[in-house]
Amino acid sequence: MLTVEELFSIKAIDGIKIIAGKDGINNEISIVNIIENPDSFDWLSPNELLLSTGYIFKENEELQNTIIKELAEINCAGLVIKMKRYFDKIPQNMIDQANKYGLPLIELPFEYTLSRVISIINEKASGRYDQLNRKTLDMHNLFFRITLEGGGIEKISSMLSATINNPIIIVDKDWNLLHYTEHTDNKIPLEYCLDLQKNRQVFNNEFIESIPQNISEIKKSIKRKYHLENMEIKCRILPAAVSKEVYGYIVVWQTVRELTEFDYIILEQASTVMALERIKAKEIEIVELKIRQDFFDDLLSGKITSNETLQTLCDLHGLNPSYMYYSMVVNVEPKRFNKNEDMISGKYRMENIAKKCVELVYDLSYKADGEITCFYRNNRIIILVGQSNERPPISVINVKQFAMNLHETFTNKIKETIFLIGIGQQYRTINSLHKSFSEANEVIRLMQQVNEKKEISHFEDYSVYHLLDSNIKISALEDFFTKCIGKIFEHDKMHGTSYIATLENYFINNLNVSETAKAMFLHRNTLIYRIDKIKEILNTDLKHSEELLRIQIALKIFRILYKNL
């Protein structure tokens, strides 16, 4: 085992001398490297002895100080500077920094080449690797056993924390918490500093954005500082990756002790095992999701007819067959289609939006009057709300209120996206849930077809449209519309008036002149004039119930026939 002190007894490099940082004279040397790049701190390891000509920091006092501090924090063995190339003597500020941090600062005579020095020292230090390799192999076997025994990420985190004597945080590729292990000697508790809710983002955006997105830029664990109030916590981050695919990150909350070379080797082993665990978990999740999807597809299409089978499958997938259920369907579409976006990118983007919507639904589930089950299919979010038979059915008003809360949250959190929410009726048994689902989808179809600018509708709101659109031929609808209010339609086309819209608003506001004028931003007398003209064109006084019903039906037909007007 070679130490800095033992360097000075190597005759092949006679003449080297320590200038500062004698507190680190017993630092162990594992390997020798050259530092000629100021951005290489992320790739250095503990116990490395660094050699330099001094070119990168020859005229930069701030960088000189930074290099000493960074090497000391990484636990490098020391810094050797070749003299008479760029420095006749080592700057005093570097000497002061080296003494402050206990980093050996060593002068190398001009006649030695850096490559020759590396060869000599590495040869002397090679004996240490036998012991290190044995310890590394033992840890590798432990990790391998964890994988075989199905210990999972929890066991990996626990063993890693105990080995490197620091708290460990394990997150997925989106920086959501998977698991963490606190350390008894940690004086800056994780719970005080971080949001430790599982499947939630642990670190703030500033910290996350400081991590390179390109996996090739993280060759080894990198150091970052987490800022909280007046504290600055040193962290070591290592991705759990296979090839170029990142499956998560291991974060060392470095508050108990500095990491050694052995710790870094163990971290790399742990990251590989963690990546394999994530791949295994992902495969299991895909299989479970497929089984779950098949169940819901069969349930919502009414294919499950056996009560015994339904009971078993509902228990397995978290539904209560004795509950009353209704369904809500959220249609998700971008406001603008990107012509340059390929099909795969578009599908991936929509899938991410759908996943986000599902998360938001569960976040707001406490506002619903029943138990929420939510999932997505392509660009549609399906929400099932179950309620015990012992409680009264949820009213349409309550259903719409929950839908309004969802719509408001969706539009605030997910920009440039259109959301339409269709709500089916509530049924007494889960066997009839497919009817509610079909109604919710039908509502969305009708909302898109009649284009009334509504964003949330219950099936009852469109029951007349459904009746007219699904049971009567288009020619019959056209004939009814023409006979009833065709004259108004022709007058609007010929004179540029908006009497059809006036009639629609008049009925929406229950034939109330004042409310209709207010809704249309018209003077009351202007609206009265329009109503009188409509009466004149139709030759009616708009008072008889049968006549009013015929006009209302004709207006519904108008929306079916002329949705773009």
C-alpha positions in Angstrom: 0.0 0.0 0.0 1.7 3.2 -1.2 1.3 6.5 0.6 2.4 10.0 -0.3 5.1 9.9 2.3 6.6 6.8 0.6 7.0 8.7 -2.7 10.0 10.5 -1.4 11.9 7.2 -0.8 11.5 6.2 -4.5 15.0 6.7 -6.0 13.7 6.7 -9.6 12.1 10.0 -8.9 14.6 11.5 -6.6 14.3 15.3 -6.0 10.5 15.6 -5.6 9.6 17.5 -2.4 6.4 18.5 -0.6 5.7 22.2 -0.4 2.4 22.3 1.5 -0.4 20.1 2.8 1.7 17.9 5.1 -1.5 16.9 7.0 -2.2 14.6 4.1 1.2 12.9 4.0 -0.3 9.5 4.9 -2.9 9.7 2.0 -3.0 6.4 0.1 -2.2 6.4 -3.7 -4.3 4.0 -5.8 -3.4 5.4 -9.2 -1.7 8.3 -10.9 -3.3 10.5 -13.5 -2.7 13.8 -15.4 -5.0 16.8 -14.9 -4.9 19.3 -17.8 -8.6 20.0 -18.1 -10.4 22.3 -15.6 -13.8 20.5 -16.2 -12.5 17.0 -15.3 -13.4 17.1 -11.6 -16.5 14.9 -12.2 -14.3 12.1 -13.5 -11.7 12.0 -10.7 -11.7 9.3 -8.0 -10.4 9.2 -4.4 -6.8 8.4 -3.8 -5.7 9.5 -7.3 -2.4 11.4 -7.4 -2.7 14.1 -10.0 0.2 15.4 -12.1 0.1 18.7 -14.0 2.4 21.1 -15.8 0.3 23.9 -14.4 -0.7 25.2 -17.9 -4.5 25.2 -17.2 -4.2 27.4 -14.1 -0.9 29.3 -14.7 -2.6 32.8 -14.8 -5.8 32.2 -13.0 -5.6 32.5 -9.2 -9.3 31.7 -8.7 -8.9 28.4 -10.7 -5.7 27.6 -8.7 -7.7 27.8 -5.4 -10.7 25.9 -6.9 -8.5 23.0 -8.0 -6.9 22.6 -4.6 -10.3 22.7 -2.9 -12.0 20.3 -5.4 -9.2 17.7 -5.2 -9.3 17.8 -1.4 -13.1 17.3 -1.4 -12.8 14.3 -3.8 -10.1 12.8 -1.4 -7.4 12.8 -4.0 -4.0 11.8 -2.7 -2.2 15.0 -3.8 -1.2 17.3 -6.6 2.2 17.2 -8.2 3.3 20.2 -10.3 6.2 20.0 -12.8 8.4 22.9 -12.2 10.3 25.3 -14.6 7.7 24.8 -17.3 5.1 27.4 -16.4 6.0 28.0 -12.7 9.4 28.9 -11.3 7.8 28.5 -7.9 4.3 27.5 -6.7 2.1 30.5 -6.0 1.6 31.3 -2.3 -2.2 31.2 -2.6 -2.0 27.5 -3.7 0.3 26.8 -0.8 -2.1 28.5 1.6 -5.1 26.5 0.2 -3.2 23.2 0.3 -2.3 23.8 4.0 -5.9 24.7 4.7 -7.4 21.6 3.2 -4.5 19.2 4.0 -3.9 18.3 0.3 -0.2 17.4 -0.4 1.3 19.9 -2.9 4.4 18.5 -4.4 7.1 19.9 -6.7 8.5 17.7 -9.5 11.9 18.5 -11.0 11.8 19.6 -14.6 13.9 16.7 -16.0 11.2 14.1 -15.3 8.4 13.5 -17.9 4.9 13.1 -16.5 4.5 9.8 -18.3 7.6 8.4 -16.7 6.5 9.4 -13.3 3.1 7.8 -13.8 4.8 4.5 -14.8 7.1 4.5 -11.8 4.4 5.2 -9.2 1.8 2.9 -10.7 4.3 0.1 -10.6 4.9 0.7 -6.9 1.1 1.1 -6.1 0.0 -2.1 -8.0 0.4 -4.4 -5.0 -2.5 -2.6 -3.3 -5.0 -3.8 -6.0 -4.9 -7.4 -4.9 -6.5 -6.5 -1.6 -8.9 -4.0 -3.3 -9.9 -6.6 -5.9 -10.7 -9.2 -3.2 -12.9 -6.7 -1.3 -14.6 -5.7 -4.6 -15.3 -9.3 -5.5 -16.9 -10.0 -2.1 -19.3 -7.0 -2.6 -20.1 -8.1 -6.1 -21.1 -11.5 -4.7 -23.3 -9.9 -2.1 -25.1 -7.8 -4.7 -25.5 -10.8 -6.9 -27.1 -12.7 -4.1 -29.5 -9.9 -3.4 -30.6 -10.1 -7.0 -31.1 -13.8 -7.0 -33.0 -13.7 -3.7 -35.3 -10.9 -4.9 -34.2 -8.4 -2.3 -35.0 -5.6 -4.6 -34.0 -1.9 -4.5 -34.8 -1.7 -0.8 -32.1 -4.2 0.1 -29.6 -2.7 -2.4 -30.1 0.8 -0.8 -29.7 -0.6 2.8 -26.5 -2.5 2.1 -25.0 0.4 0.1 -25.7 2.9 2.9 -24.1 0.5 5.4 -21.0 0.0 3.2 -20.2 3.6 2.3 -21.5 5.0 5.6 -23.7 7.7 4.1 -27.5 8.1 3.5 -28.7 6.8 0.1 -31.6 8.1 -2.1 -32.7 6.1 -5.1 -34.9 7.7 -7.8 -36.3 6.7 -11.2 -35.2 8.3 -14.4 -37.7 11.1 -13.8 -36.3 11.8 -10.4 -39.3 10.3 -8.5 -38.5 8.6 -5.3 -38.1 4.8 -5.3 -36.5 4.3 -2.0 -34.2 5.9 0.5 -32.0 4.7 3.5 -31.2 7.1 6.3 -27.9 6.8 8.2 -27.8 6.9 12.0 -24.8 9.4 12.0 -26.4 11.8 9.5 -26.6 15.2 11.1 -28.7 16.7 8.3 -31.7 14.3 8.2 -33.2 13.5 4.8 -36.7 14.1 6.1 -35.8 17.7 7.0 -34.4 18.5 3.6 -36.4 16.5 1.0 -39.9 15.5 0.0 -39.7 11.8 0.7 -43.1 10.7 -0.7 -42.8 7.7 -2.9 -43.2 8.2 -6.6 -42.9 12.0 -6.1 -40.0 14.2 -7.2 -37.5 14.4 -4.4 -35.1 17.2 -5.4 -35.8 20.7 -6.7 -35.6 21.6 -10.3 -32.4 23.5 -9.9 -30.6 20.4 -8.7 -32.1 18.1 -11.3 -31.4 20.5 -14.2 -27.7 20.5 -13.2 -27.4 16.8 -14.1 -26.3 16.1 -17.7 -29.1 14.7 -19.8 -26.7 12.8 -22.1 -25.6 9.6 -20.4 -22.2 9.8 -22.1 -21.5 12.9 -20.0 -21.7 10.9 -16.8 -18.9 8.4 -17.1 -18.4 8.2 -13.3 -20.3 9.4 -10.3 -20.5 13.2 -10.4 -20.5 15.7 -7.6 -23.3 18.2 -7.1 -24.3 20.5 -4.2 -27.8 20.6 -2.9 -28.7 24.1 -1.6 -31.3 24.4 1.1 -31.7 27.6 3.2 -28.2 28.3 4.4 -26.9 24.8 3.9 -24.9 23.3 1.1 -25.0 19.5 1.0 -22.5 17.6 -1.1 -24.0 14.8 -3.2 -22.6 12.1 -5.4 -24.9 11.0 -8.3 -24.5 7.9 -10.4 -26.9 6.8 -13.1 -28.3 3.3 -13.2 -28.0 2.7 -16.9 -27.7 0.0 -19.5 -26.2 1.0 -22.8 -27.7 4.5 -23.3 -30.9 3.9 -21.4 -31.2 5.4 -18.0 -33.4 3.6 -15.5 -32.7 5.8 -12.5 -30.1 7.4 -10.3 -28.3 6.6 -7.0 -27.7 9.8 -4.9 -25.3 9.7 -2.0 -26.1 12.2 0.6 -22.5 12.8 1.6 -22.9 14.1 5.1 -21.3 11.4 7.3 -17.9 10.8 5.7 -15.9 11.3 2.5 -16.0 8.5 -0.1 -13.0 6.3 -0.7 -11.9 4.6 -3.9 -13.5 1.4 -2.7 -16.8 3.3 -2.2 -16.8 4.5 -5.8 -16.2 0.9 -7.1 -19.1 -0.3 -4.9 -21.3 2.5 -6.2 -20.7 1.5 -9.8 -21.6 -2.1 -8.9 -24.7 -1.1 -7.1 -25.8 1.1 -10.1 -25.5 -1.9 -12.4 -27.6 -4.2 -10.1 -30.1 -1.4 -9.7 -30.5 -1.0 -13.4 -31.1 -4.8 -13.7 -33.7 -4.6 -10.9 -35.5 -1.7 -12.7 -35.5 -3.7 -16.0 -37.0 -6.7 -14.1 -39.6 -4.5 -12.4 -40.5 -2.8 -15.7 -41.1 -6.2 -17.4 -43.3 -7.3 -14.5 -45.2 -4.0 -14.7 -45.8 -4.5 -18.5 -47.2 -8.0 -17.9 -49.4 -6.8 -15.0 -50.6 -3.8 -17.0 -51.5 -6.0 -20.0 -53.6 -8.3 -17.7 -55.2 -5.3 -16.1 -55.9 -3.7 -19.5 -57.5 -6.9 -20.8 -59.8 -7.1 -17.8 -61.0 -3.5 -18.1 -61.4 -3.9 -21.9 -63.6 -6.9 -21.3 -65.5 -5.2 -18.4 -66.2 -2.0 -20.4 -67.3 -3.9 -23.5 -69.7 -6.1 -21.5 -67.9 -9.4 -22.3 -67.8 -10.7 -18.7 -71.1 -12.4 -18.2 -70.3 -14.8 -15.3 -70.9 -13.2 -11.9 -68.4 -15.6 -10.3 -65.7 -14.6 -12.8 -66.6 -10.9 -12.4 -66.3 -11.2 -8.6 -62.8 -12.9 -8.8 -61.5 -10.4 -11.4 -62.8 -7.3 -9.5 -61.2 -8.5 -6.3 -57.9 -8.9 -8.2 -58.0 -5.5 -9.8 -59.3 -3.4 -6.9 -63.0 -3.0 -7.9 -66.0 -3.8 -5.7 -68.7 -5.6 -7.7 -71.3 -4.6 -5.1 -70.7 -0.9 -5.7 -72.7 1.4 -8.0 -70.5 2.7 -10.7 -70.5 5.5 -13.3 -67.8 6.2 -15.9 -66.2 9.4 -17.1 -64.2 9.7 -20.3 -61.7 12.5 -21.0 -60.8 13.1 -24.6 -57.3 14.6 -25.0 -56.3 16.4 -28.1 -53.5 19.0 -28.9 -54.8 22.5 -29.9 -52.4 22.5 -32.8 -51.1 19.5 -34.8 -47.4 19.6 -35.5 -47.0 18.7 -39.2 -43.3 18.0 -38.7 -43.8 15.6 -35.8 -43.5 11.9 -36.8 -46.1 9.4 -35.7 -43.9 7.7 -33.0 -42.9 11.1 -31.4 -46.6 12.2 -31.4 -47.7 8.9 -29.8 -45.0 9.2 -27.2 -46.0 12.8 -26.4 -49.7 11.9 -26.1 -48.8 8.9 -23.8 -46.9 11.2 -21.5 -49.9 13.6 -21.4 -52.2 10.7 -20.6 -50.0 9.5 -17.8 -49.9 13.0 -16.3 -53.7 13.2 -16.5 -54.0 9.9 -14.6 -51.7 11.3 -11.9 -53.8 14.4 -11.6 -57.0 12.4 -11.4 -55.6 10.5 -8.4 -54.3 13.7 -6.8 -57.9 15.1 -6.9 -59.6 11.8 -6.0 -60.4 13.1 -2.5 -62.9 15.5 -4.1 -65.0 12.7 -5.6 -67.8 11.1 -3.6 -66.7 7.6 -4.4 -63.6 5.4 -4.9 -61.6 6.3 -8.0 -60.1 3.9 -10.5 -58.3 5.6 -13.4 -56.4 4.5 -16.5 -55.9 5.5 -20.1 -56.4 4.1 -23.6 -54.6 6.1 -26.4 -55.8 9.7 -26.1 -58.7 8.9 -23.7 -58.6 8.9 -19.9 -61.2 6.5 -18.3 -62.3 7.3 -14.8 -64.6 4.9 -12.8 -66.2 6.1 -9.7 -67.7 3.4 -7.4 -70.0 4.0 -4.5 -71.4 1.7 -1.8 -75.1 0.7 -2.2 -75.6 1.9 1.4 -75.1 5.5 0.3 -77.4 7.4 -2.0 -76.4 7.7 -5.7 -74.1 10.6 -6.6 -76.2 13.3 -8.2 -75.5 14.6 -11.7 -74.6 18.0 -10.1 -71.9 16.3 -7.9 -70.6 14.4 -10.9 -70.2 17.6 -13.0 -68.6 19.4 -10.1 -65.9 16.8 -9.9 -65.5 16.9 -13.7 -65.1 20.7 -13.5 -62.4 20.3 -10.9 -60.6 17.9 -13.2 -61.0 20.1 -16.2 -59.7 23.2 -14.4 -56.6 21.2 -13.2 -55.9 19.7 -16.6 -56.0 23.0 -18.4 -53.8 24.7 -15.8 -51.2 21.9 -15.6 -51.1 20.8 -19.3 -50.9 23.7 -21.8 -51.9 23.7 -25.5 -54.3 20.8 -25.0 -58.1 20.5 -25.4 -60.0 18.4 -22.9 -63.6 17.2 -23.4 -65.2 15.2 -20.6 -68.2 12.9 -21.2 -70.1 11.4 -18.3 -72.2 8.3 -18.4 -75.2 7.5 -16.2 -74.7 5.7 -12.9 -75.9 2.1 -12.8 -76.9 -0.1 -9.8 -74.6 -3.0 -10.7 -71.1 -3.3 -12.1 -72.5 -5.6 -14.8 -74.0 -2.5 -16.4 -70.8 -0.4 -16.2 -70.3 -0.9 -20.0 -73.5 1.0 -20.6 -72.2 4.0 -18.7 -68.9 3.8 -20.5 -70.6 3.7 -23.9 -72.7 6.7 -22.9 -69.6 8.7 -21.9 -68.0 8.0 -25.3 -71.2 8.9 -27.1 -71.4 12.2 -25.2 -67.9 13.1 -26.5 -68.8 12.1 -30.0 -71.9 14.3 -29.9 -70.0 17.2 -28.3 -67.5 17.1 -31.2 -70.3 16.7 -33.7 -72.7 19.5 -32.7 -69.8 21.8 -31.7 -71.7 23.7 -28.9 -68.4 24.7 -27.3 -69.2 22.7 -24.2 -66.3 21.0 -22.4 -68.2 18.9 -19.8 -71.4 17.1 -20.4 -73.5 14.3 -18.9 -75.3 11.9 -21.1 -78.7 13.4 -20.1 -77.5 16.7 -21.6 -77.3 15.1 -25.1 -80.0 12.5 -24.9 -82.1 14.4 -27.5 -79.1 14.6 -29.8 -78.5 10.9 -29.3 -82.1 10.1 -30.1 -82.1 12.2 -33.2 -78.7 11.3 -34.5 -79.0 7.5 -34.0 -82.6 6.7 -34.9 -83.7 9.0 -37.7 -82.4 9.3 -41.3 -80.6 12.5 -42.3 -83.2 13.2 -45.0 -86.0 13.1 -42.4 -84.0 15.4 -40.1 -83.4 17.9 -43.0 -87.1 17.9 -44.0 -88.2 18.5 -40.3 -85.7 21.4 -40.0 -86.7 23.0 -43.2 -90.4 23.0 -42.5 -89.9 24.3 -38.9 -87.2 27.0 -39.1 -85.9 26.8 -42.6 -87.1 30.3 -43.3 -85.0 31.7 -40.4 -81.9 29.8 -41.7 -82.4 31.2 -45.3 -82.9 34.7 -43.9 -79.6 34.5 -42.0 -77.8 33.3 -45.1 -79.3 36.0 -47.3 -79.1 39.0 -45.0 -76.2 38.1 -42.7 -78.4 38.1 -39.6 -78.0 35.8 -36.6 -81.6 34.8 -35.8 -80.8 31.1 -35.4 -78.2 32.0 -32.7 -80.7 34.3 -31.1 -83.3 31.6 -31.0 -80.8 29.2 -29.4 -79.9 31.6 -26.7 -83.5 32.5 -26.1 -84.3 28.9 -25.3 -81.2 28.4 -23.3 -82.2 31.3 -21.1 -85.8 29.9 -20.7 -87.4 32.6 -22.9 -86.2 35.3 -20.6 -85.6 38.5 -22.6 -83.3 40.2 -20.1 -81.1 37.1 -19.5 -80.8 36.4 -23.2 -79.8 40.0 -23.9 -77.2 39.9 -21.2 -75.8 36.6 -22.5 -75.6 37.9 -26.0 -74.3 41.4 -25.0 -77.3 43.1 -26.7 -79.5 45.9 -25.6 -82.8 44.7 -24.5 -84.7 46.6 -27.2 -82.4 45.1 -29.9 -83.2 41.6 -28.7 -87.0 42.4 -28.6 -86.7 43.6 -32.2 -85.0 40.4 -33.2 -87.6 38.2 -31.5 -90.4 40.1 -33.2 -88.7 39.6 -36.6 -88.4 35.9 -35.9 -92.1 35.7 -35.0 -92.9 37.6 -38.2 -90.8 35.3 -40.4 -92.2 32.1 -38.8 -95.7 33.5 -38.5 -96.0 32.5 -34.9 -96.2 34.1 -31.5 -93.8 31.7 -29.8 -96.3 30.9 -27.1 -97.8 27.5 -27.9 -96.0 24.6 -26.2 -96.2 22.3 -29.2 -94.8 25.0 -31.4 -92.0 25.7 -29.0 -91.1 22.0 -28.8 -90.9 21.7 -32.6 -88.6 24.8 -32.7 -86.3 23.4 -30.0 -86.1 20.0 -31.8 -85.3 21.9 -35.0 -82.5 23.8 -33.3 -81.0 20.5 -32.1 -81.2 19.1 -35.6 -79.5 22.3 -36.8 -76.5 21.5 -34.6 -76.3 18.0 -36.0 -76.6 19.1 -39.6 -74.5 22.3 -39.5 -72.0 21.7 -36.7 -69.5 24.1 -38.2 -71.8 27.1 -38.2 
